[in-house]
């Protein structure tokens, strides 16, 4: 039935969400996924988390999952680190 007991962790999970973001951009023309995106709430939360992790990275915090490779990949598809209100 396709049920997964465990949540995927680490790079494989990040790559999966990145690919979902690429698909979102192909559909909508941007990477501005709403935090409460009803078609994929997990993607909306993931995008918000990337921005929070980027902020930690910029501030030099040791505990962050963000790194230069992820930054490069996100920027290569036009990801906006800061959203205008």
OpenMM code with the backbone's topology and positions (N, CA, C; nanometers):
from openmm import Vec3, app, unit

residues = "UNK UNK UNK UNK UNK UNK UNK UNK UNK UNK UNK UNK UNK UNK UNK UNK UNK UNK UNK UNK UNK UNK UNK UNK UNK UNK UNK UNK UNK UNK UNK UNK UNK UNK UNK UNK UNK UNK UNK UNK UNK UNK UNK UNK UNK UNK UNK UNK UNK UNK UNK UNK UNK UNK UNK UNK UNK UNK UNK UNK UNK UNK UNK UNK UNK UNK UNK UNK UNK UNK UNK UNK UNK UNK UNK UNK UNK UNK UNK UNK UNK UNK UNK UNK UNK".split()
positions = [
    Vec3(0.0817, -0.1211, 0.0000),
    Vec3(0.0000, 0.0000, 0.0000),
    Vec3(0.0853, 0.1264, 0.0000),
    Vec3(0.2156, 0.1106, 0.0062),
    Vec3(0.3056, 0.2245, -0.0061),
    Vec3(0.3248, 0.3047, 0.1214),
    Vec3(0.2869, 0.2503, 0.2359),
    Vec3(0.3054, 0.3224, 0.3619),
    Vec3(0.4496, 0.3150, 0.4071),
    Vec3(0.5063, 0.4313, 0.4459),
    Vec3(0.6426, 0.4350, 0.4988),
    Vec3(0.6356, 0.4572, 0.6486),
    Vec3(0.7011, 0.3704, 0.7238),
    Vec3(0.6999, 0.3820, 0.8696),
    Vec3(0.7899, 0.4939, 0.9188),
    Vec3(0.9026, 0.5109, 0.8561),
    Vec3(1.0009, 0.6079, 0.9046),
    Vec3(1.0100, 0.7267, 0.8099),
    Vec3(1.0321, 0.8420, 0.8682),
    Vec3(1.0529, 0.9630, 0.7910),
    Vec3(1.1954, 0.9611, 0.7354),
    Vec3(1.2109, 1.0015, 0.6098),
    Vec3(1.3453, 1.0061, 0.5515),
    Vec3(1.4234, 1.1212, 0.6116),
    Vec3(1.5496, 1.0994, 0.6355),
    Vec3(1.6339, 1.2010, 0.6985),
    Vec3(1.7515, 1.2362, 0.6067),
    Vec3(1.8160, 1.3450, 0.6407),
    Vec3(1.9419, 1.3785, 0.5772),
    Vec3(1.9307, 1.4251, 0.4342),
    Vec3(2.0369, 1.3992, 0.3594),
    Vec3(2.0494, 1.4512, 0.2238),
    Vec3(1.9435, 1.3958, 0.1295),
    Vec3(1.9072, 1.2688, 0.1431),
    Vec3(1.8059, 1.2099, 0.0543),
    Vec3(1.6734, 1.2841, 0.0695),
    Vec3(1.6361, 1.3148, 0.1928),
    Vec3(1.5136, 1.3883, 0.2189),
    Vec3(1.5239, 1.5309, 0.1630),
    Vec3(1.6397, 1.5940, 0.1811),
    Vec3(1.6603, 1.7299, 0.1299),
    Vec3(1.6476, 1.7297, -0.0221),
    Vec3(1.7108, 1.6335, -0.0872),
    Vec3(1.7045, 1.6238, -0.2337),
    Vec3(1.5612, 1.6043, -0.2820),
    Vec3(1.4850, 1.5257, -0.2089),
    Vec3(1.3458, 1.5002, -0.2453),
    Vec3(1.2656, 1.6307, -0.2417),
    Vec3(1.2813, 1.7067, -0.1355),
    Vec3(1.2098, 1.8347, -0.1237),
    Vec3(1.2615, 1.9357, -0.2260),
    Vec3(1.3915, 1.9356, -0.2519),
    Vec3(1.4464, 2.0251, -0.3542),
    Vec3(1.3811, 1.9947, -0.4889),
    Vec3(1.3674, 1.8659, -0.5224),
    Vec3(1.3041, 1.8282, -0.6487),
    Vec3(1.1576, 1.8698, -0.6530),
    Vec3(1.0895, 1.8636, -0.5392),
    Vec3(0.9513, 1.9116, -0.5325),
    Vec3(0.9469, 2.0628, -0.5553),
    Vec3(1.0468, 2.1342, -0.5045),
    Vec3(1.0544, 2.2790, -0.5259),
    Vec3(1.0791, 2.3100, -0.6731),
    Vec3(1.1647, 2.2329, -0.7379),
    Vec3(1.1895, 2.2502, -0.8819),
    Vec3(1.0585, 2.2315, -0.9590),
    Vec3(0.9797, 2.1307, -0.9212),
    Vec3(0.8506, 2.1052, -0.9870),
    Vec3(0.7532, 2.2203, -0.9612),
    Vec3(0.7556, 2.2735, -0.8389),
    Vec3(0.6708, 2.3885, -0.8055),
    Vec3(0.7071, 2.5075, -0.8948),
    Vec3(0.8368, 2.5312, -0.9103),
    Vec3(0.8809, 2.6432, -0.9944),
    Vec3(0.8384, 2.6232, -1.1390),
    Vec3(0.8484, 2.4995, -1.1882),
    Vec3(0.8071, 2.4712, -1.3260),
    Vec3(0.6578, 2.5021, -1.3440),
    Vec3(0.5796, 2.4770, -1.2406),
    Vec3(0.4352, 2.4985, -1.2493),
    Vec3(0.3967, 2.6449, -1.2318),
    Vec3(0.4615, 2.7147, -1.1350),
    Vec3(0.4200, 2.8504, -1.0996),
    Vec3(0.5165, 2.9601, -1.1439),
    Vec3(0.6369, 2.9224, -1.1888),
    Vec3(0.7318, 3.0212, -1.2382),
    Vec3(0.8157, 3.0897, -1.1316),
    Vec3(0.8032, 3.0442, -1.0060),
    Vec3(0.8825, 3.1013, -0.8971),
    Vec3(0.8978, 2.9981, -0.7863),
    Vec3(0.9755, 3.0342, -0.6849),
    Vec3(0.9992, 2.9447, -0.5701),
    Vec3(0.9311, 2.9969, -0.4442),
    Vec3(0.8286, 3.0784, -0.4609),
    Vec3(0.7610, 3.1423, -0.3485),
    Vec3(0.6495, 3.0530, -0.2940),
    Vec3(0.6869, 2.9404, -0.2368),
    Vec3(0.5886, 2.8459, -0.1837),
    Vec3(0.5316, 2.9017, -0.0536),
    Vec3(0.3994, 2.9168, -0.0452),
    Vec3(0.3414, 2.9638, 0.0814),
    Vec3(0.3690, 2.8637, 0.1938),
    Vec3(0.3906, 2.9131, 0.3145),
    Vec3(0.4172, 2.8249, 0.4278),
    Vec3(0.3038, 2.7249, 0.4462),
    Vec3(0.1823, 2.7666, 0.4218),
    Vec3(0.0663, 2.6780, 0.4358),
    Vec3(0.0100, 2.6402, 0.2985),
    Vec3(0.0995, 2.6021, 0.2075),
    Vec3(0.0616, 2.5620, 0.0715),
    Vec3(-0.0242, 2.4364, 0.0782),
    Vec3(-0.1526, 2.4482, 0.0448),
    Vec3(-0.2462, 2.3384, 0.0673),
    Vec3(-0.2180, 2.2147, -0.0169),
    Vec3(-0.1570, 2.2307, -0.1343),
    Vec3(-0.1279, 2.1145, -0.2191),
    Vec3(-0.0095, 2.0323, -0.1671),
    Vec3(0.0754, 2.0946, -0.0839),
    Vec3(0.1921, 2.0244, -0.0304),
    Vec3(0.2412, 2.1000, 0.0934),
    Vec3(0.1748, 2.0759, 0.2051),
    Vec3(0.2093, 2.1501, 0.3270),
    Vec3(0.3531, 2.1245, 0.3711),
    Vec3(0.4033, 2.0021, 0.3467),
    Vec3(0.5412, 1.9707, 0.3850),
    Vec3(0.6405, 2.0559, 0.3056),
    Vec3(0.6124, 2.0821, 0.1789),
    Vec3(0.7023, 2.1652, 0.0977),
    Vec3(0.7021, 2.3087, 0.1496),
    Vec3(0.5864, 2.3605, 0.1846),
    Vec3(0.5789, 2.4957, 0.2408),
    Vec3(0.6607, 2.5094, 0.3679),
    Vec3(0.6511, 2.4104, 0.4559),
    Vec3(0.7307, 2.4123, 0.5792),
    Vec3(0.8791, 2.3995, 0.5477),
    Vec3(0.9137, 2.3147, 0.4512),
    Vec3(1.0537, 2.2937, 0.4143),
    Vec3(1.1163, 2.4235, 0.3632),
    Vec3(1.0445, 2.4946, 0.2770),
    Vec3(1.0954, 2.6215, 0.2227),
    Vec3(1.1192, 2.7208, 0.3365),
    Vec3(1.0247, 2.7280, 0.4288),
    Vec3(1.0396, 2.8167, 0.5440),
    Vec3(1.1614, 2.7768, 0.6276),
    Vec3(1.1809, 2.6475, 0.6446),
    Vec3(1.2968, 2.5971, 0.7204),
    Vec3(1.4274, 2.6324, 0.6509),
    Vec3(1.4316, 2.6265, 0.5173),
    Vec3(1.5544, 2.6608, 0.4453),
    Vec3(1.5924, 2.8052, 0.4718),
    Vec3(1.4924, 2.8933, 0.4739),
    Vec3(1.5204, 3.0347, 0.5023),
    Vec3(1.5738, 3.0528, 0.6447),
    Vec3(1.5142, 2.9804, 0.7405),
    Vec3(1.5592, 2.9907, 0.8801),
    Vec3(1.7010, 2.9355, 0.8958),
    Vec3(1.7297, 2.8239, 0.8297),
    Vec3(1.8632, 2.7642, 0.8372),
    Vec3(1.9670, 2.8536, 0.7701),
    Vec3(1.9284, 2.9192, 0.6605),
    Vec3(2.0178, 3.0131, 0.5917),
    Vec3(2.0536, 3.1293, 0.6850),
    Vec3(1.9537, 3.1793, 0.7574),
    Vec3(1.9784, 3.2891, 0.8515),
    Vec3(2.0794, 3.2456, 0.9574),
    Vec3(2.0617, 3.1251, 1.0120),
    Vec3(2.1579, 3.0724, 1.1105),
    Vec3(2.2977, 3.0631, 1.0496),
    Vec3(2.3038, 3.0141, 0.9257),
    Vec3(2.4319, 2.9991, 0.8554),
    Vec3(2.4990, 3.1356, 0.8405),
    Vec3(2.4226, 3.2364, 0.7988),
    Vec3(2.4762, 3.3717, 0.7794),
    Vec3(2.5256, 3.4313, 0.9105),
    Vec3(2.4605, 3.3939, 1.0206),
    Vec3(2.4989, 3.4453, 1.1517),
    Vec3(2.6153, 3.3672, 1.2129),
    Vec3(2.6596, 3.2618, 1.1425),
    Vec3(2.7731, 3.1838, 1.1897),
    Vec3(2.7399, 3.0826, 1.2977),
    Vec3(2.6129, 3.0507, 1.3127),
    Vec3(2.5741, 2.9535, 1.4147),
    Vec3(2.6228, 2.8140, 1.3757),
    Vec3(2.6740, 2.7414, 1.4732),
    Vec3(2.7288, 2.6081, 1.4479),
    Vec3(2.6192, 2.5067, 1.4164),
    Vec3(2.5039, 2.5203, 1.4809),
    Vec3(2.3967, 2.4229, 1.4617),
    Vec3(2.3033, 2.4663, 1.3490),
    Vec3(2.3405, 2.4325, 1.2278),
    Vec3(2.2553, 2.4582, 1.1116),
    Vec3(2.2780, 2.3483, 1.0096),
    Vec3(2.1718, 2.3144, 0.9391),
    Vec3(2.1827, 2.2124, 0.8337),
    Vec3(2.2204, 2.2754, 0.6995),
    Vec3(2.2273, 2.4090, 0.6961),
    Vec3(2.2586, 2.4775, 0.5703),
    Vec3(2.4084, 2.4696, 0.5421),
    Vec3(2.4426, 2.4605, 0.4129),
    Vec3(2.5827, 2.4605, 0.3715),
    Vec3(2.5946, 2.5258, 0.2340),
    Vec3(2.7170, 2.5461, 0.1887),
    Vec3(2.7382, 2.6182, 0.0622),
    Vec3(2.6783, 2.5435, -0.0573),
    Vec3(2.6792, 2.4107, -0.0559),
    Vec3(2.6220, 2.3349, -0.1671),
    Vec3(2.4709, 2.3566, -0.1758),
    Vec3(2.4031, 2.3519, -0.0627),
    Vec3(2.2579, 2.3744, -0.0622),
    Vec3(2.2257, 2.5168, -0.1065),
    Vec3(2.3031, 2.6137, -0.0577),
    Vec3(2.2835, 2.7538, -0.0986),
    Vec3(2.2987, 2.7667, -0.2492),
    Vec3(2.4055, 2.7098, -0.3035),
    Vec3(2.4297, 2.7165, -0.4486),
    Vec3(2.3143, 2.6547, -0.5266),
    Vec3(2.2682, 2.5378, -0.4823),
    Vec3(2.1595, 2.4690, -0.5534),
    Vec3(2.0299, 2.5491, -0.5482),
    Vec3(1.9976, 2.6017, -0.4309),
    Vec3(1.8751, 2.6809, -0.4190),
    Vec3(1.8832, 2.8089, -0.5028),
    Vec3(1.9969, 2.8749, -0.4976),
    Vec3(2.0117, 2.9980, -0.5755),
    Vec3(2.0098, 2.9708, -0.7256),
    Vec3(2.0534, 2.8530, -0.7663),
    Vec3(2.0555, 2.8190, -0.9098),
    Vec3(1.9149, 2.8099, -0.9701),
    Vec3(1.8132, 2.7932, -0.8854),
    Vec3(1.6761, 2.7877, -0.9364),
    Vec3(1.5975, 2.9142, -0.9005),
    Vec3(1.6679, 3.0170, -0.8514),
    Vec3(1.6044, 3.1446, -0.8233),
    Vec3(1.5347, 3.1527, -0.6885),
    Vec3(1.5824, 3.0749, -0.5907),
    Vec3(1.5239, 3.0785, -0.4574),
    Vec3(1.5494, 3.2139, -0.3927),
    Vec3(1.4455, 3.2713, -0.3317),
    Vec3(1.4581, 3.3999, -0.2620),
    Vec3(1.4754, 3.3736, -0.1128),
    Vec3(1.5837, 3.4213, -0.0562),
    Vec3(1.6104, 3.3984, 0.0861),
    Vec3(1.5204, 3.4845, 0.1739),
    Vec3(1.4779, 3.5983, 0.1236),
    Vec3(1.3942, 3.6886, 0.2011),
    Vec3(1.2709, 3.7214, 0.1188),
    Vec3(1.1564, 3.7151, 0.1824),
    Vec3(1.0315, 3.7465, 0.1121),
    Vec3(0.9810, 3.8825, 0.1553),
    Vec3(0.9434, 3.9650, 0.0582),
    Vec3(0.8856, 4.0967, 0.0894),
    Vec3(0.7441, 4.0737, 0.1439),
    Vec3(0.7085, 4.1524, 0.2419),
    Vec3(0.5750, 4.1394, 0.3015),
    Vec3(0.4728, 4.2219, 0.2274),
] * unit.nanometer
topology = app.Topology()
chain = topology.addChain("A")
for resn in residues:
    res = topology.addResidue(resn, chain)
    for name in ("N", "CA", "C"):
        topology.addAtom(name, app.Element.getBySymbol(name[0]), res)
